[in-house]
Amino acid sequence: MSTVGILLSAFVLSVVALLVFIWTQRSGMFERSAKGAEVIFAPGEIGSVEDPAAGRVPPAVNDELVQRARADASTAPLVFFFFTCAFAWLLVASAAGLTASIKLHEPDWLVAQAWLTFGRIRTIHLNAVAYGWAPMAGLGIALFVIPRLLKTELVGARYAFLGAALWNAALIAGLGAIAAGFSDGLEWLEIPWQIDILFVIGGALVGVPLVLTLLNRRVEHLYVSVWYMGCALFWFPVLFLVGNIPDLHRGVQQAATNWWFGHNVLGLFYTPLALASVYYFLPKVVGRPVQSYNLSLLGFWGLAFFYGQVGGHHLIGGPVPGWLITLSIVQSMMMIVPVVAFTVNQHQTLKGRLDALRTSPTLRFIGFGGLMYTASSVQGSFEALRSVNVVAHFTHFTVAHAHLGLYGFVTMVFFGAIYFIMPRISGREWPSQGLIAAHFWLAAIGITIYFVSLTVGGWLQGQAMLDESRPFMDSVSLTLPYLKARSIGGALMGLGHVVFAVHFLMLLAGWSAGRSDPTLLKTL
């Protein structure tokens, strides 16, 4: 069978399978009392708001809560290590990103050192986010949530400790190589493949405890968050290995594989980890199971069926087969299905509990992140259309879209999850409600300025490049005000990260302002 036939058959099979799934689940699609959605709650928890950082009173202790406390205790040192690494990489990425942003409108700033040139410092920023902050935070959250959902203690934590150490060593070496001018030359895959071997070994070791814990689980039903997190930990190694095997792809095939990896690492690794966090923490905070458990499963399978070929729309206009581009556009538009399923579910679950957004730090970040998932996904689907792509391609518009997804959605959700988790693994409350609010507003306002400025500036840039009567430099000079606004937005986000890190240190130092009873926190 030809390559075209194989890919089209796989796509048709995906659509048919999804339709069959919808048909089998249509009865009770909006049923509120689905038992599968209630497994995250202990007896008596439904109806109780749970958020230590908002000063909520925890429910009475029972056997299941004791079991949960043991699961938390088994993961606490490991999760703390992952979060500490995540904070460090967040600050490194913020400094590098702001430096790169300023250089776009002040190109003569910091040019004496080669590693501070735009091409290197921007790549350092990307890799510090992609392989530092995001995986360390996301995997730390997964290591906390999965034992809770499986109602068992984490098995084999020492493997994950070793894996995380190797992973961070690889990242330090990788960023050093990029700073020194050594790179594989592919976006998202710049780190030399020799160093990638350490990532593979480290990542495999991190996955071992999760597999062992799954085999020792004490539950029959696997909540949807386990589906998302488990598959993310399966999908990413496949993506990373295929994308990094040296000399496997050349020419046009290499470009296609590059964007297959670049898009899928967001949609099939970071996104599932963030969605899993939303499906766990949002119901826990509001004390209500998700409105429709079947819709959550529909969102999972929709992501699995449709996301795999989305990255091809970045090659519109390139020397690639037309059918590959068309398949990517179709799958990009089909992604609206799981996004709508998630959006409806989130809205219905929060209905009548919106006041909790004002009082719960966790819900505030996660709610904002959920809205940005809808916005970035719908924008991405329409951006894949040829009529939109012809203007947006090769402009700052795509940079705005990428940040809305990885920061507005994924990072904001991870922030909210960390605010929930840290009191439970440290036995200490976050010291300052004011610092939490400052972090949220700096991050939210910063990404809003960043996104709006680059979206508007990028669209005008694209229109200028398409106008044959205008010199190319017009498309450059008109973006300068928007690039300066981008730096302002980036500076606000970076300041929010500093506030977050300082607050984290205050928590560890035992500052007592607003502190709750640690014995109660340990039982949750």
C-alpha positions as CSV (number, residue, x, y, z in Angstrom):
1,M,0.0,0.0,0.0
2,S,1.2,3.5,-0.8
3,T,2.2,6.0,1.9
4,V,-0.8,8.1,0.9
5,G,-3.1,5.1,1.3
6,I,-1.7,4.3,4.7
7,L,-2.1,7.8,6.1
8,L,-5.6,8.3,4.7
9,S,-6.7,4.9,6.0
10,A,-5.4,5.7,9.4
11,F,-7.2,9.0,9.4
12,V,-10.5,7.4,8.2
13,L,-10.1,4.7,10.9
14,S,-9.6,7.4,13.5
15,V,-12.8,9.2,12.5
16,V,-14.8,6.0,12.4
17,A,-13.5,4.9,15.8
18,L,-14.3,8.3,17.3
19,L,-17.8,8.1,15.9
20,V,-18.3,4.6,17.4
21,F,-17.0,5.9,20.7
22,I,-19.5,8.8,20.7
23,W,-22.3,6.4,19.8
24,T,-21.4,4.1,22.7
25,Q,-21.2,7.0,25.2
26,R,-24.2,9.0,24.0
27,S,-26.5,7.7,26.7
28,G,-25.7,9.6,29.9
29,M,-23.3,12.0,28.0
30,F,-24.3,14.8,30.3
31,E,-25.1,12.6,33.4
32,R,-23.8,14.3,36.5
33,S,-23.6,11.3,38.7
34,A,-21.2,9.2,36.7
35,K,-19.4,7.0,39.2
36,G,-16.1,7.3,37.4
37,A,-15.9,11.0,38.1
38,E,-16.3,10.4,41.9
39,V,-13.3,8.2,42.5
40,I,-11.1,11.2,43.3
41,F,-13.1,11.9,46.4
42,A,-13.0,10.2,49.7
43,P,-16.3,9.5,51.5
44,G,-17.9,12.8,52.6
45,E,-15.6,15.0,50.5
46,I,-18.1,15.8,47.7
47,G,-19.6,19.2,48.5
48,S,-16.6,20.4,50.5
49,V,-14.3,23.0,49.0
50,E,-10.7,22.0,49.3
51,D,-7.9,24.5,49.0
52,P,-5.4,25.1,51.8
53,A,-4.0,28.3,50.3
54,A,-7.4,29.8,50.5
55,G,-7.7,28.9,54.2
56,R,-10.4,26.2,53.6
57,V,-11.1,23.7,56.4
58,P,-10.1,20.2,55.5
59,P,-12.7,17.4,55.8
60,A,-12.7,14.9,58.7
61,V,-10.1,12.2,58.6
62,N,-11.2,8.7,57.5
63,D,-9.4,5.6,56.2
64,E,-9.2,6.8,52.6
65,L,-7.7,10.1,53.7
66,V,-5.1,8.2,55.7
67,Q,-4.3,6.1,52.7
68,R,-4.0,9.3,50.7
69,A,-1.7,10.8,53.3
70,R,0.6,7.8,52.9
71,A,0.6,8.2,49.1
72,D,1.5,11.9,49.6
73,A,4.3,11.0,52.1
74,S,5.8,8.5,49.6
75,T,6.0,11.1,46.9
76,A,6.9,14.2,49.0
77,P,10.7,14.2,48.7
78,L,10.7,13.3,45.0
79,V,8.0,15.9,44.1
80,F,9.9,18.5,46.1
81,F,13.1,17.8,44.1
82,F,11.2,18.1,40.8
83,F,9.6,21.4,41.8
84,T,12.9,22.8,43.1
85,C,14.5,22.0,39.7
86,A,11.4,23.5,37.9
87,F,11.8,26.8,39.8
88,A,15.4,27.0,38.9
89,W,14.8,26.5,35.2
90,L,11.8,28.9,35.3
91,L,14.1,31.7,36.4
92,V,16.8,30.7,33.9
93,A,14.3,30.6,31.1
94,S,12.7,33.9,32.1
95,A,16.1,35.7,32.1
96,A,17.0,34.3,28.7
97,G,13.6,35.0,27.2
98,L,13.5,38.6,28.3
99,T,17.1,39.1,27.0
100,A,16.1,37.7,23.6
101,S,12.9,39.8,23.6
102,I,14.8,43.1,24.2
103,K,17.3,42.2,21.5
104,L,14.5,42.2,18.9
105,H,14.1,46.0,19.3
106,E,17.6,46.8,20.7
107,P,19.8,44.6,18.5
108,D,23.1,46.2,19.7
109,W,22.4,45.4,23.4
110,L,24.8,42.7,24.9
111,V,26.7,41.8,21.7
112,A,30.2,41.4,23.2
113,Q,29.7,37.7,24.1
114,A,28.8,35.2,21.5
115,W,26.5,33.2,23.8
116,L,24.4,36.4,24.3
117,T,23.6,36.8,20.6
118,F,19.9,36.4,19.7
119,G,20.3,33.1,18.0
120,R,21.8,31.4,21.0
121,I,20.1,33.2,23.9
122,R,16.6,32.6,22.3
123,T,17.5,28.9,21.8
124,I,18.6,28.7,25.4
125,H,15.3,30.2,26.5
126,L,13.3,27.7,24.4
127,N,15.2,24.6,25.7
128,A,15.1,25.8,29.3
129,V,11.4,25.9,29.1
130,A,10.9,22.8,26.9
131,Y,13.2,20.5,28.8
132,G,13.6,22.3,32.1
133,W,10.6,24.1,33.6
134,A,7.7,22.3,31.8
135,P,8.8,18.7,32.2
136,M,10.1,19.2,35.8
137,A,6.9,20.8,36.9
138,G,4.6,18.5,34.8
139,L,6.3,15.3,35.9
140,G,6.4,16.4,39.5
141,I,2.6,17.0,39.4
142,A,2.2,13.5,37.8
143,L,4.3,11.9,40.5
144,F,2.0,13.5,43.1
145,V,-1.4,12.8,41.4
146,I,-1.0,9.3,40.1
147,P,-0.3,7.6,43.5
148,R,-3.3,9.5,44.9
149,L,-5.6,8.3,42.1
150,L,-4.2,4.7,42.3
151,K,-4.6,4.9,46.1
152,T,-1.2,3.4,46.7
153,E,2.2,4.5,47.7
154,L,4.8,5.4,45.1
155,V,7.0,2.4,44.3
156,G,10.6,2.8,43.2
157,A,11.1,6.5,43.9
158,R,14.9,6.1,43.8
159,Y,14.8,5.4,40.1
160,A,13.0,8.7,39.5
161,F,15.6,10.6,41.7
162,L,18.4,9.2,39.5
163,G,16.5,9.9,36.3
164,A,15.8,13.5,37.3
165,A,19.5,14.0,38.2
166,L,20.5,12.6,34.8
167,W,17.9,14.7,33.0
168,N,19.1,17.9,34.7
169,A,22.7,17.1,34.0
170,A,21.8,16.6,30.3
171,L,20.0,19.9,30.2
172,I,22.9,21.7,31.7
173,A,25.2,20.1,29.2
174,G,22.8,20.9,26.4
175,L,22.4,24.5,27.2
176,G,26.2,24.8,27.6
177,A,26.6,23.3,24.1
178,I,24.1,25.7,22.6
179,A,25.8,28.6,24.3
180,A,29.2,27.5,22.9
181,G,27.7,27.2,19.4
182,F,27.1,23.5,19.1
183,S,23.6,22.6,17.8
184,D,21.7,20.1,15.7
185,G,20.1,23.0,14.0
186,L,16.4,21.9,14.3
187,E,13.9,24.0,16.3
188,W,13.0,22.2,19.6
189,L,15.7,19.6,18.7
190,E,18.8,21.9,19.0
191,I,20.6,20.0,21.8
192,P,23.3,17.7,20.2
193,W,22.1,14.1,19.9
194,Q,25.0,12.8,21.9
195,I,23.6,14.6,25.0
196,D,20.1,13.4,24.1
197,I,21.1,9.9,25.2
198,L,21.2,11.2,28.8
199,F,17.7,12.5,28.4
200,V,16.5,9.1,27.1
201,I,18.0,7.3,30.1
202,G,16.9,9.8,32.6
203,G,13.3,9.9,31.2
204,A,13.1,6.2,31.2
205,L,14.2,6.0,34.9
206,V,11.6,8.7,35.8
207,G,8.9,6.5,34.2
208,V,9.8,3.4,36.1
209,P,8.1,4.3,39.4
210,L,4.9,5.3,37.6
211,V,4.8,2.0,35.9
212,L,5.5,0.1,39.1
213,T,2.9,2.0,41.0
214,L,0.4,1.4,38.3
215,L,1.0,-2.4,38.6
216,N,0.5,-2.2,42.4
217,R,-2.6,0.0,42.3
218,R,-5.5,-0.6,44.6
219,V,-8.3,0.6,42.3
220,E,-10.1,-1.0,39.5
221,H,-11.1,2.1,37.7
222,L,-8.5,4.5,36.2
223,Y,-9.6,8.1,36.4
224,V,-9.3,10.1,33.2
225,S,-6.2,12.0,34.6
226,V,-4.3,8.7,34.8
227,W,-5.2,8.2,31.1
228,Y,-3.8,11.6,30.1
229,M,-0.7,11.4,32.3
230,G,0.0,7.7,31.4
231,C,-0.2,8.4,27.7
232,A,1.8,11.5,27.9
233,L,4.6,9.5,29.4
234,F,4.3,7.0,26.6
235,W,3.9,9.4,23.7
236,F,6.9,11.6,24.6
237,P,9.6,9.0,24.5
238,V,8.4,7.9,21.0
239,L,8.4,11.5,19.8
240,F,11.8,12.2,21.3
241,L,13.5,9.1,20.0
242,V,12.2,9.4,16.4
243,G,13.0,13.1,16.3
244,N,16.6,12.7,17.6
245,I,17.9,9.6,15.8
246,P,20.9,11.0,13.9
247,D,20.8,10.9,10.0
248,L,17.5,9.2,10.0
249,H,15.8,12.1,8.2
250,R,17.2,14.4,5.5
251,G,15.9,17.3,3.4
252,V,12.1,17.7,3.2
253,Q,11.6,14.6,5.4
254,Q,13.7,16.2,8.1
255,A,11.6,19.3,8.0
256,A,8.4,17.3,8.2
257,T,9.7,15.3,11.1
258,N,10.9,18.4,12.8
259,W,7.4,20.0,12.9
260,W,5.9,16.6,13.7
261,F,8.0,16.6,16.9
262,G,7.7,20.4,17.5
263,H,3.9,20.4,17.5
264,N,3.3,17.0,19.1
265,V,5.6,17.7,22.1
266,L,3.2,20.4,23.0
267,G,0.0,18.5,22.1
268,L,0.9,15.0,23.2
269,F,3.1,15.7,26.2
270,Y,2.6,19.1,27.9
271,T,-1.1,19.4,27.0
272,P,-2.1,15.9,28.4
273,L,-0.2,16.7,31.7
274,A,-2.0,20.0,32.0
275,L,-5.4,18.6,31.1
276,A,-4.9,15.8,33.6
277,S,-4.2,18.5,36.2
278,V,-7.3,20.4,35.4
279,Y,-9.5,17.3,35.6
280,Y,-8.0,16.4,39.0
281,F,-7.6,19.8,40.8
282,L,-10.6,21.6,39.5
283,P,-13.2,19.1,40.9
284,K,-11.1,18.7,44.1
285,V,-11.2,22.4,44.8
286,V,-14.9,23.0,44.1
287,G,-15.9,19.7,45.7
288,R,-17.9,18.6,42.7
289,P,-17.2,15.8,40.2
290,V,-16.8,16.8,36.6
291,Q,-20.1,17.5,35.0
292,S,-19.7,14.8,32.4
293,Y,-17.2,12.0,32.8
294,N,-17.9,10.8,29.3
295,L,-17.1,14.2,27.8
296,S,-13.7,14.0,29.6
297,L,-13.1,10.7,27.8
298,L,-14.3,12.1,24.5
299,G,-11.7,14.9,25.0
300,F,-9.0,12.4,25.6
301,W,-9.7,10.2,22.6
302,G,-10.2,13.2,20.4
303,L,-6.8,14.5,21.3
304,A,-5.3,11.0,20.7
305,F,-7.0,10.5,17.3
306,F,-6.5,14.0,15.8
307,Y,-3.4,15.6,17.1
308,G,-0.7,13.4,15.5
309,Q,-0.5,15.1,12.1
310,V,-1.3,18.7,13.1
311,G,2.3,19.9,12.8
312,G,2.3,19.7,9.0
313,H,0.5,23.1,8.7
314,H,3.8,24.8,9.6
315,L,5.0,23.7,6.2
316,I,2.3,25.3,4.1
317,G,4.0,26.7,1.0
318,G,7.0,24.4,1.4
319,P,8.2,21.6,-0.9
320,V,6.1,19.0,0.7
321,P,3.2,16.9,-0.7
322,G,-0.1,18.7,-0.9
323,W,-2.0,15.8,0.6
324,L,0.2,15.9,3.8
325,I,-0.6,19.6,4.2
326,T,-4.4,19.0,3.6
327,L,-4.4,16.1,6.1
328,S,-2.8,18.4,8.7
329,I,-5.3,21.1,8.1
330,V,-8.2,18.7,8.4
331,Q,-6.9,17.2,11.7
332,S,-6.2,20.7,13.0
333,M,-9.9,21.7,12.4
334,M,-11.0,18.3,13.9
335,M,-9.2,19.3,17.1
336,I,-12.1,21.6,17.8
337,V,-14.1,18.5,18.9
338,P,-12.0,17.6,22.0
339,V,-11.5,21.3,22.8
340,V,-15.2,22.0,22.8
341,A,-15.8,18.8,24.9
342,F,-13.3,20.1,27.5
343,T,-14.7,23.6,27.5
344,V,-18.3,22.5,28.0
345,N,-17.2,20.2,30.8
346,Q,-15.1,22.9,32.6
347,H,-17.9,25.5,32.3
348,Q,-20.6,23.1,33.5
349,T,-18.4,21.9,36.4
350,L,-17.8,25.4,37.6
351,K,-21.4,26.5,37.1
352,G,-22.6,28.0,40.4
353,R,-19.1,27.9,41.9
354,L,-17.5,30.8,40.1
355,D,-17.1,32.7,43.4
356,A,-14.3,30.2,44.2
357,L,-12.2,31.8,41.5
358,R,-11.8,34.8,43.7
359,T,-10.9,32.8,46.8
360,S,-8.9,29.9,45.5
361,P,-5.4,30.5,44.1
362,T,-5.3,27.0,42.6
363,L,-8.7,27.5,40.8
364,R,-7.7,31.0,39.7
365,F,-4.7,29.8,37.8
366,I,-6.3,26.6,36.5
367,G,-9.4,28.4,35.5
368,F,-7.4,31.0,33.5
369,G,-5.3,28.2,32.0
370,G,-8.4,26.3,30.9
371,L,-9.8,29.4,29.1
372,M,-6.4,29.9,27.4
373,Y,-6.5,26.2,26.3
374,T,-9.8,26.9,24.5
375,A,-8.5,30.2,23.0
376,S,-5.1,28.8,21.8
377,S,-6.6,25.6,20.4
378,V,-9.3,27.3,18.4
379,Q,-6.9,30.0,17.2
380,G,-4.4,27.2,16.2
381,S,-7.1,25.3,14.3
382,F,-8.0,28.4,12.2
383,E,-4.3,29.4,11.9
384,A,-3.8,26.1,10.0
385,L,-6.2,27.2,7.2
386,R,-4.3,28.3,4.1
387,S,-6.2,31.6,3.9
388,V,-5.0,32.6,7.4
389,N,-1.6,30.9,7.2
390,V,-0.6,32.9,4.1
391,V,-0.7,36.1,6.3
392,A,0.4,34.6,9.7
393,H,3.3,32.4,8.5
394,F,6.8,33.6,9.2
395,T,5.5,36.4,11.5
396,H,5.3,37.2,15.2
397,F,1.7,36.0,15.0
398,T,2.8,32.4,15.4
399,V,5.1,33.3,18.3
400,A,2.0,34.8,20.1
401,H,0.1,31.6,19.5
402,A,2.8,29.4,20.8
403,H,3.1,31.4,24.0
404,L,-0.6,31.4,24.6
405,G,-0.5,27.6,24.6
406,L,2.6,26.8,26.5
407,Y,2.4,29.7,28.9
408,G,-1.2,30.9,29.0
409,F,-2.5,27.3,29.3
410,V,0.2,24.8,30.3
411,T,2.3,27.0,32.6
412,M,-0.6,28.7,34.3
413,V,-2.2,25.3,35.1
414,F,1.1,24.1,36.5
415,F,1.3,27.2,38.7
416,G,-2.1,26.4,40.1
417,A,-1.2,22.7,40.7
418,I,1.9,23.7,42.6
419,Y,-0.1,26.0,44.8
420,F,-2.3,23.0,45.7
421,I,0.5,20.5,46.1
422,M,3.2,22.3,48.1
423,P,1.3,22.6,51.4
424,R,0.5,18.9,51.3
425,I,4.1,17.8,50.8
426,S,5.7,20.4,53.1
427,G,3.2,20.5,55.9
428,R,3.3,24.3,55.6
429,E,0.8,26.9,54.3
430,W,1.8,29.4,51.7
431,P,2.8,32.5,53.8
432,S,1.2,35.3,51.8
433,Q,-2.1,35.7,50.0
434,G,-0.8,39.0,48.7
435,L,2.2,37.4,47.0
436,I,-0.1,34.7,45.4
437,A,-2.4,37.5,44.0
438,A,0.7,39.5,42.8
439,H,2.0,36.4,41.0
440,F,-1.3,35.7,39.3
441,W,-1.9,39.3,38.1
442,L,1.6,39.8,36.9
443,A,1.5,36.5,34.9
444,A,-2.0,37.1,33.6
445,I,-1.5,40.7,32.6
446,G,1.9,39.9,31.2
447,I,0.8,37.1,28.9
448,T,-2.2,39.2,27.8
449,I,0.1,42.2,26.8
450,Y,2.5,39.7,25.2
451,F,-0.2,37.9,23.2
452,V,-2.2,40.9,22.0
453,S,0.9,42.9,21.0
454,L,2.4,40.1,18.9
455,T,-0.9,39.0,17.4
456,V,-1.7,42.5,16.1
457,G,1.9,43.3,15.2
458,G,2.4,39.9,13.5
459,W,-0.8,40.2,11.4
460,L,0.3,43.7,10.2
461,Q,3.7,42.3,9.5
462,G,2.3,39.5,7.4
463,Q,0.1,41.9,5.4
464,A,3.1,44.2,4.8
465,M,5.2,41.3,3.5
466,L,2.4,40.3,1.1
467,D,2.2,43.9,-0.3
468,E,4.5,43.9,-3.3
469,S,4.5,47.7,-3.3
470,R,6.1,48.0,0.1
471,P,9.8,47.3,0.8
472,F,10.6,44.4,3.2
473,M,12.0,46.8,5.8
474,D,8.4,48.2,6.2
475,S,7.4,44.9,7.7
476,V,10.3,45.1,10.1
477,S,10.0,48.7,11.3
478,L,6.2,48.6,11.8
479,T,6.7,45.7,14.4
480,L,9.0,47.7,16.7
481,P,6.2,49.2,18.9
482,Y,4.7,45.8,19.3
483,L,8.0,44.2,20.1
484,K,8.6,46.7,22.8
485,A,5.1,45.9,24.2
486,R,6.2,42.2,24.1
487,S,9.2,43.0,26.3
488,I,6.9,44.8,28.8
489,G,4.7,41.8,28.9
490,G,7.7,39.5,29.3
491,A,9.1,41.6,32.1
492,L,5.8,41.4,34.0
493,M,5.8,37.6,33.6
494,G,9.4,37.4,34.7
495,L,8.7,39.6,37.7
496,G,5.8,37.2,38.6
497,H,8.2,34.3,38.4
498,V,10.6,36.0,40.8
499,V,7.6,36.6,43.2
500,F,6.7,33.0,42.9
501,A,10.2,31.8,43.6
502,V,10.6,34.1,46.6
503,H,7.3,32.9,48.0
504,F,8.5,29.3,47.5
505,L,11.6,30.1,49.5
506,M,9.5,31.8,52.2
507,L,7.4,28.6,52.5
508,L,10.5,26.4,52.9
509,A,11.9,28.8,55.5
510,G,8.8,28.4,57.6
511,W,7.4,31.9,57.5
512,S,4.3,31.7,59.6
513,A,2.1,34.5,58.2
514,G,-1.2,32.9,57.3
515,R,0.1,29.4,58.2
516,S,-2.3,26.6,58.8
517,D,-2.1,23.5,61.0
518,P,0.6,21.3,59.3
519,T,-0.9,18.1,60.9
520,L,-4.1,18.8,59.1
521,L,-2.3,19.5,55.8
522,K,-0.4,16.2,56.1
523,T,-3.6,14.2,56.3
524,L,-4.9,15.5,52.9
